[in-house]
Amino acid sequence: MEPELDALVVGGGPAGLAAALWLGRLRCRTLLADRGEPRNRWVDASFGYLGFDGQPPDALLEAGRKDLSRYAEVQQVTTGVRMLHRDGACFVAELDEGRVRAASVVLATGVVDAVPPLEGLREHYGRQVFVCPMCDGYEVREQRVAVLGAGGPAGAFAEELLRWAAHVTVVPLAEEAPTDEMPRAVTLADAPGRAVHGADGDAVVLELLDGRRVDCDAIFLRSETTGVTELGAHLGCDLDDDGLFVVDGDGRTSVTGVYAAGDCTPGPQLVQLAAAEGARAGLQCAQEVAARR
């Protein structure tokens, strides 16, 4: 059976929107499928994207969706993709409702952050609790910062925050023991964190298990991220040691006809880079679709 689509784009963040934009401009029949659950949906403001610096994350996404609405070749649906499999020369996608056949697939599925189940943490997540120093470090310049999580490269993580913060305290989680040497300028708490509470103004309090408190202006989680790569892995796409898609400079995965872009691929997880990677993957996908016609 012939495919209904030239390309299926999975994920409607900056990478997916940019990929769909270039597919549309090159007149590829494209479906952008996205459940509407972006990684930064709890964040009040997103930084580092030229023209949108400091705006709510959805402002960028809304602008991208509005741009795509100009292109008759691109259809946007608020639905997830539950399964992908190959059927001859096509890829069949099982959506939350229905199925589609596509000649190519662009995966812009992102990552999921591991958020520890500390009391009160979710209430401050995206406001005083962050995960990315590069994304939010400038906003805590000359302030008191706590790093929640002492395992893995916590020392290097804390040292990076000292580029902006006046002081950094590293607080373990549960029975976690530091595995990384702490910089001299960093304080290491000798009790794990138990809860996060609001304080006067925009400050927060990180309560320790022994009842002591760490007063700070912001908390950064030194937690792991997990790539949302199940769809591509099922197709046979190679993953690196961090569980992210292995891609070449044009976003091609190890499976012909499948591309990946954004946070689900290796490299800095920044909004502007995700959009650039999506544009490159969409452009390459469109060119290869045209070559097969």
N, C-alpha and C positions, 0 to 999 in steps of 0.2 A: 504494500500500500504506500502511496505517496504521502509525504509529511504534510500536515496542514500548515506548519510553521517552518520558517527558515531557522529561527532561533528561539529558544526558551531561555529567559534570564530568571534565575532563582535568587531572590533577595532584592529588596528595594531600598537599600542604603545608598550612599554616594557612589560606590562601585557599580552596583546594579543599575542605578539610574543613568550613569554615564555610559555604561555599555549599551543600554537600550537606546540612548540618544543617538549614538553613532550607528547602530544597526538601523534605526529608523531613517537617518539621513542617507544611508546607502540603500534604502528601499527594501530592506529585508522584513519579511512578515515576522513580527516579533511579539511574544507574550512575556510580560513582566509579572511574575507571580511573587507576592510578598504578603506575609501574614500581618504585617504592621507591628512587629515587636523589635524595634531597633535596640542595639546594645545600650545606647545612651539615653533611653527613653525616660530615665529618672533624673537626668541632668537638667539644671536650670539654664545653663549657658554652655555653648561649645566654642572653642577658641582655635585659632590657627588657620582658618579657611579664609582666604582673601575675599573680601567683600561681605563676609558673614561673621567676622570675628566678634565673639561675645554675644551672639544672638542665640535664642533657643534652638536646640538641634532641629526641631520640626520645621523651622523657618527655611532651612536649606532643603529639606526633603519636599516641603510644599512647593518651593520654587522649582525643584527638579521635576516634580510630577506635573506642574503646570506647563513647563517647557515640553514635556513629552506629549501633552494633549494636543499639540500642534500637528503631530505626525499620525496620519491615518494608518500607517503601517504598524504602529505600536499600540497594543492593547494592554491596559493595566488592570490586574485583578487582585483583590484582597483575599488571597487564598494561599494555603501552603502546598508544598509538593511533598507527598508522603513517600514516594518511591520513584526511582528511575531505573529503566532497564533498556538494553539494546534489543531492537527487533530488525534484523537485517541492516540496512543502511540508515535506519532511523533510531531515535531515542523516544521511548514511550514514557510519559510522565503521568503518574497517578496523583491527581490533585485531591484536595480535601473534598471537592465535588467534581466528578468527571475525570476525563483523561485527555491528553493531547499527544500528537506525534510531532517531533521536531527534527530537523536535519542536524542541528547543532545545539549545544547547551553552554551557557555561561553561568558558572557558580559564583555567586557573591554572597555567600551564606554567613560570613563573619565568624565570630567567636562568642563564647559565653564566659563571663567572669564568675569565679568561685567566690561567693560572698559568705563569710562565716556567720553562723547563727547566733550572734551576740545580741543580747537584749538591747533594744533601742537603735541598733545600727541601721536597719532599713529606713527608719524615720528620717535619718540624716544623710542617707545615701544620695549622692549627686548634688548635695548642698554643702555639707562640711566633710563628707567622706568621699574619697576619690580613689581611682586605681592607676592613673597615668601621670607621672611627674611631668613629662613633656607637655601634656595637654593642659594641666591645671597648676603646674608649679609656679608660674609667673604671678598668679593671683594670690599666692601665699608668701610673697616676698617679704622678708624681715619679720615673719611671724613664727609662732611656735607650732611645730608639726609633730605628730606622732605617726609612727609606722606600725601598723598592726600585722604582726607575723615576723618571727625571727628566723625562720628556716630558710634554706636555699640561699640565694645571693642577697640577703637582707642588708648586709653591710654596704655592698655596692649600691643598692637601691637607696639607702639612707644617705650615702655620700653624694649621690646625684641630687637629692633634694636640698643638700646644703648649698647648691648653686643659687637657691632662692631663699630658703628658710633661715631664720635667725638661729634656731635651735631645733634639733631632731632627737626624739626619744623613740627607741625601738621597744615594742611591747610584744612578748611572745603570745602565741595562741595555745591554750591548754597546756600540755606537758612538753611543748616544743622546746628544743634546745638549739641555740645558735650554731650554725655550721659554717658561718662566714665571719671573718675577723671584722670587728667593728672599728670604724675610724675613731681617732682620738676625740674628735669633737662631738661624737654621738653618745648619748646616754642609753644604756641598756637596762630596762626594768627587770627586776629579779622576781616578778610575779606576773602571771598571765592576765590578759584582759578578761573582764567579765561582762561589762555593759557600757553602753554609750548614752550619755545624758546631755540635754541641752544646757546651756549656761547663758549668762548675760550677753546681749548682743548676738553676734554670730559665732561665738566661741562654743566649744563642746568640752565635755569631761569624759575621759576614758577611765572608767572605774576598774581597778585591779581586783583580783580574786581575794586578796587579803584586806580589802576595804580602802586601801590608799587610792589616790586619784592622780591622774595626769591631766593637768589643764592645758588645753591646746586650742589653736584656731582652726586646725584642719587635721584630718586623719587620712592617711594613704594606706590602702590595703596592699600588702605584699603577697598577693594571692595568685593562684595559677589561672590561666585561661585555657579553655578547651575549644579547639576548632570544630565548627559545625560542618563536618566533612563526610557524614554517613552516606549521603547520596552519591558523591563521587567515589568513595571507597567501594561502594557496591558495584560501581561500573568498572572498577579496577584501577582507578587513578592512584599513582604513587603518592605516599605521604612521607614527610621528613620525620626526624626524631621527635619533633614537637607536635606531631599529628596534624601538620598543615600540608596543603597541596603543594607538590613540587611542580613548578612552572618554569617555562623559559622566559626570555625577555619580552615576549609578546603575549604572555598569559596562557600559552598552550600547556595542558597537562600531559601526562603520559598516554592518555587515551585520545585517539584521533577524533576531532569534532567536539571535544570538551575543553573548555577554558575556565580559568578561575582568576579572581581578582579581589583585592581588598584584604581585610584582616584574616581571611581564611588561607592566605598565602604568607610565606616568610617575609620578614622585614618590619620596619617601623609601622605601628598601627596608628596612623594619623589620617584624619578625614580627607585632607587635600591629596595625600598620596593614594588613598583608596579610590578617589574619583579619577585620578590620572591613570591608575592601573586598570580601572574599569573601562575608560575610554580606549586605552590601547588594546585590551582584550576584545572589546566590541568591534573596533576597527578591523582587527586581524580576523575575527570571526566572519565579519561581513565580506571581507575580501576573499576568504576561502569559500564562502557560500557562492559568491559570484563566479569563482573559478570552476565550480562544479556544475553550474547551470548549462 
